Amino acid sequence: MIRRFINWVKNEDIWDLMAWASLAMIFFWAVAKSFGWINTPAFIEMMPIFGAVFWGGRMFQQLEDVKVDVREVKKNLTEVNERLHVHDMRFVKLESRYKM
């Protein structure tokens, strides 16, 4: 299990790791706070909120990256479709010339 985690860490982006760490921090903080293990001033109680905002921002950024990737794939598919049409027309001309 530890090897899987280490391999996962090697393959992930540092920002993804930070996002998941902030989410884990919020979870553990909420559990500890609910059991009364943490008694802190108000400004420290805001840290999980900052972590949640960071995590949400990172997830939003990943969605934006996916949108850009999909846009590029659509553009590439349009180019492939145009090239395929040209080759198809050339093949039709060859078929008509050689009566296939």
C-alpha positions in Angstrom: 0.0 0.0 0.0 2.8 2.4 0.8 4.5 1.6 -2.6 1.2 2.5 -4.3 1.1 5.8 -2.5 4.7 6.5 -3.4 4.1 5.7 -7.0 1.0 7.9 -7.0 3.0 10.8 -5.4 5.6 10.5 -8.1 3.0 10.7 -10.9 0.9 13.5 -9.5 1.4 17.3 -9.9 2.6 19.1 -6.8 -0.5 21.3 -6.9 -2.8 18.2 -6.9 -1.0 16.9 -3.8 -1.3 20.2 -2.1 -5.1 20.3 -2.9 -5.6 16.8 -1.4 -3.5 17.7 1.6 -5.6 20.7 2.3 -8.8 18.6 2.0 -7.3 16.1 4.4 -6.3 18.9 6.8 -9.9 20.2 6.8 -11.3 16.8 7.5 -8.9 16.1 10.4 -9.5 19.6 11.8 -13.3 19.1 11.7 -13.0 15.7 13.5 -10.6 17.1 16.1 -12.7 20.2 16.6 -15.9 18.2 17.0 -14.3 16.1 19.8 -13.0 19.2 21.5 -9.4 18.3 21.0 -8.7 21.7 19.5 -9.3 25.0 21.3 -8.0 27.8 19.1 -8.5 31.5 18.5 -10.7 32.6 15.6 -8.0 33.4 13.1 -6.7 29.8 13.4 -10.2 28.5 13.0 -10.3 30.2 9.6 -7.4 28.1 8.3 -9.6 25.2 7.1 -11.7 27.7 5.2 -8.6 28.9 3.4 -7.7 25.3 2.7 -11.2 24.7 1.3 -10.9 27.7 -0.9 -7.5 26.6 -2.1 -8.8 23.1 -2.9 -11.9 24.5 -4.7 -9.7 26.8 -6.7 -7.4 24.0 -7.7 -10.4 21.8 -8.8 -11.8 24.8 -10.8 -8.4 25.2 -12.5 -8.3 21.6 -13.4 -11.8 21.9 -15.0 -10.5 24.9 -17.0 -7.5 22.8 -18.2 -9.9 20.1 -19.3 -11.9 22.6 -21.2 -8.8 23.8 -23.0 -7.8 20.2 -23.8 -11.3 19.4 -25.2 -11.2 22.5 -27.3 -7.8 21.4 -28.8 -9.1 17.9 -29.5 -12.2 19.3 -31.3 -9.9 21.5 -33.4 -7.7 18.5 -34.2 -10.7 16.4 -35.1 -11.9 19.1 -37.5 -8.5 19.1 -39.2 -8.5 15.4 -39.5 -12.0 15.4 -40.9 -10.9 18.0 -43.6 -7.9 15.9 -44.5 -10.0 12.8 -44.7 -12.5 14.5 -47.0 -9.6 15.5 -49.3 -8.3 12.0 -49.4 -11.8 10.6 -49.9 -12.2 12.9 -53.0 -8.8 11.8 -54.3 -9.8 8.1 -53.9 -13.1 8.7 -55.7 -11.2 10.2 -58.6 -8.8 7.2 -58.7 -11.8 4.8 -58.6 -13.5 6.6 -61.5 -10.2 6.7 -63.5 -9.4 3.0 -63.1 -13.1 1.9 -63.0 -12.9 0.1 -59.7 
